[in-house]
Amino acid sequence: MIHFTLFVRTLIVGIGLIGFSPVALAAQPSTSETGQMTESPLVRECEIDKDAESCMAMAIRTFEGRETPQNNELARLFAAKACEGELMSGCSFLGAFLQDGLGGPQDVKGAAALYRRACYNDYKGACYNLGQLLYNNQSDDPEDLAEARKMFAMGCEAGIPDSCNNQAVMLKFGEGGESDLATARSLFAQACDAKRVDACANSGYMMMIGEGGPKQVEMASQHLQTACDLGSMTGCDNLGVVLLNGLAGAKDPLEAERLFTKACDGGEANACLNLGGMLYNGVTADADPSAARKRFLTGCERGSLEACGFLAKMAFDGEGGDTDRVMARQIYADLCHKFSVSESCVLLSVIIENGQGGPKDPAASMRALENGCELGDKNACLFRDHRKAN
């Protein structure tokens, strides 16, 4: 049973110190707030000499609480002074305070303006930050996505691996412009070389299935191994698929089972599906329907529709545990009507028609067939037409 995990659609979340139209600043600090800081050479150089680098150093120091109490208001003020001194890292840093509302009121538009200013003045970390802001605060204007994609491209060209990963995600899904699978694959590989975990998982997946270029399963295994080692449960799951099926050489079902177990316990629904399949079929030991059913249950709860289908079947038949046709009927109903899994509609129709797990309901049974037929299931269409004829 081969199941490839769905693509990891991940943009790195968060901004950071990578980031003058009028902006909302914190109030000026009181004398008591700054009394102990006035003796600092950095403060004097910032306040008196108007040295932007010193202002930036104080912004970082007060933000991190190094050698002075942590104070977001002061950090925001010093960042503003650095920006006023035309230090673009200060403008980007100030943008981060405005974006998150740290040390003063939140001002997302002001943050965007600061990032944009710093980006176009060659501080490329701000390009990445602006891309994050635009992508994560999507408006109805498609130009936001187009600009986000452009910003990630600029950040990637400047050597920011996370920006390359994010650009690749947008290229993969055609967000902010046309889809470009080949370039997406290349950028994921580039970001993976810099040990970006999701990029390695995505690169390995595309190489494994031959998306955006030829299949390169051996290289895919290396990238998936890196992703797994760095904590990607998706990477562990897909590496398990490679090893279980011998896609890159010899099969190693024991290692595959270990990886599926690790990934399932780590929250990867598809790994629970794969582990359940191994346990059900007795791939590495005697078949264990009870353990398989538990893994299918976990996978279903975490969003694997296939795991839900196997769980429903086992619950209906009383396999690996008690018979629970009420549960089976409900799962099939959800799969058919909520998640558009066409083959579940026929099963649901039969269960309802026979009054299993609930009352007989010919109308509901017919609705299940109608839905299955609309979803493209030929058997559902045949059964529906047969019932109508009779």
JOHU-V952925 format. One record per backbone hydrogen bond with DSSP energy under -0.5 kcal/mol. CO is the residue of the C=O (numbers start at 0). NH is the residue of the N-H. If there is no record, write none. Layout:
co = <CO & CO>
nh = <NH & NH>
This chain:
co = <0 & 6 & 7 & 15 & 18 & 18 & 22 & 29 & 30 & 33 & 33 & 36 & 39 & 40 & 41 & 42 & 43 & 43 & 44 & 49 & 50 & 51 & 52 & 53 & 54 & 55 & 56 & 57 & 58 & 59 & 60 & 60 & 61 & 64 & 70 & 71 & 72 & 73 & 74 & 75 & 76 & 77 & 78 & 79 & 80 & 81 & 82 & 85 & 86 & 86 & 87 & 88 & 89 & 90 & 91 & 92 & 93 & 94 & 95 & 96 & 96 & 97 & 100 & 106 & 107 & 108 & 109 & 110 & 111 & 112 & 113 & 114 & 115 & 117 & 117 & 118 & 121 & 122 & 122 & 123 & 124 & 125 & 126 & 127 & 128 & 129 & 130 & 131 & 132 & 134 & 139 & 140 & 140 & 141 & 142 & 143 & 144 & 145 & 146 & 147 & 148 & 149 & 150 & 151 & 152 & 153 & 154 & 155 & 158 & 159 & 159 & 160 & 161 & 162 & 163 & 164 & 165 & 166 & 167 & 168 & 169 & 169 & 170 & 170 & 173 & 179 & 180 & 181 & 182 & 183 & 184 & 185 & 186 & 187 & 188 & 189 & 190 & 190 & 191 & 194 & 195 & 196 & 197 & 198 & 199 & 200 & 201 & 202 & 203 & 204 & 205 & 205 & 206 & 209 & 209 & 215 & 216 & 217 & 218 & 219 & 220 & 221 & 222 & 223 & 224 & 225 & 226 & 227 & 230 & 231 & 232 & 233 & 234 & 235 & 236 & 237 & 238 & 239 & 240 & 241 & 241 & 242 & 245 & 251 & 252 & 253 & 254 & 255 & 256 & 257 & 258 & 259 & 260 & 261 & 262 & 263 & 266 & 267 & 268 & 269 & 270 & 271 & 272 & 273 & 274 & 275 & 276 & 277 & 277 & 278 & 287 & 288 & 289 & 290 & 291 & 292 & 293 & 294 & 295 & 296 & 297 & 298 & 299 & 302 & 303 & 304 & 305 & 306 & 307 & 308 & 309 & 310 & 311 & 312 & 313 & 313 & 314 & 317 & 323 & 324 & 325 & 326 & 327 & 328 & 329 & 330 & 331 & 332 & 332 & 333 & 333 & 334 & 339 & 340 & 340 & 341 & 341 & 342 & 343 & 344 & 345 & 346 & 347 & 348 & 349 & 350 & 351 & 351 & 354 & 360 & 361 & 362 & 363 & 364 & 365 & 366 & 367 & 368 & 369 & 370 & 371 & 372 & 375 & 376 & 377 & 378 & 379 & 380 & 381 & 382 & 383 & 384 & 385>
nh = <2 & 8 & 9 & 17 & 94 & 95 & 24 & 33 & 34 & 36 & 37 & 39 & 43 & 44 & 45 & 46 & 47 & 48 & 50 & 51 & 54 & 55 & 56 & 57 & 58 & 59 & 60 & 61 & 62 & 63 & 64 & 65 & 70 & 66 & 74 & 75 & 76 & 77 & 78 & 79 & 80 & 81 & 82 & 83 & 84 & 86 & 85 & 87 & 89 & 90 & 91 & 92 & 93 & 94 & 95 & 96 & 97 & 98 & 99 & 100 & 101 & 106 & 103 & 110 & 111 & 112 & 113 & 114 & 115 & 116 & 117 & 118 & 119 & 120 & 122 & 121 & 123 & 125 & 126 & 127 & 128 & 129 & 130 & 131 & 132 & 133 & 134 & 135 & 136 & 137 & 141 & 143 & 144 & 145 & 146 & 147 & 148 & 149 & 150 & 151 & 152 & 153 & 154 & 155 & 156 & 157 & 159 & 158 & 160 & 162 & 163 & 164 & 165 & 166 & 167 & 168 & 169 & 170 & 171 & 172 & 173 & 174 & 173 & 179 & 176 & 183 & 184 & 185 & 186 & 187 & 188 & 189 & 190 & 191 & 192 & 193 & 193 & 195 & 194 & 196 & 199 & 200 & 201 & 202 & 203 & 204 & 205 & 206 & 207 & 208 & 209 & 210 & 215 & 211 & 212 & 219 & 220 & 221 & 222 & 223 & 224 & 225 & 226 & 227 & 228 & 229 & 231 & 230 & 232 & 235 & 236 & 237 & 238 & 239 & 240 & 241 & 242 & 243 & 244 & 245 & 246 & 251 & 248 & 255 & 256 & 257 & 258 & 259 & 260 & 261 & 262 & 263 & 264 & 265 & 267 & 266 & 268 & 271 & 272 & 273 & 274 & 275 & 276 & 277 & 278 & 279 & 280 & 281 & 282 & 287 & 291 & 292 & 293 & 294 & 295 & 296 & 297 & 298 & 299 & 300 & 301 & 303 & 302 & 304 & 307 & 308 & 309 & 310 & 311 & 312 & 313 & 314 & 315 & 316 & 317 & 318 & 323 & 320 & 327 & 328 & 329 & 330 & 331 & 332 & 333 & 334 & 335 & 336 & 337 & 337 & 338 & 340 & 341 & 343 & 344 & 344 & 345 & 346 & 347 & 348 & 349 & 350 & 351 & 352 & 353 & 355 & 354 & 360 & 357 & 364 & 365 & 366 & 367 & 368 & 369 & 370 & 371 & 372 & 373 & 374 & 376 & 375 & 377 & 380 & 381 & 382 & 383 & 384 & 385 & 386 & 387 & 388 & 389>
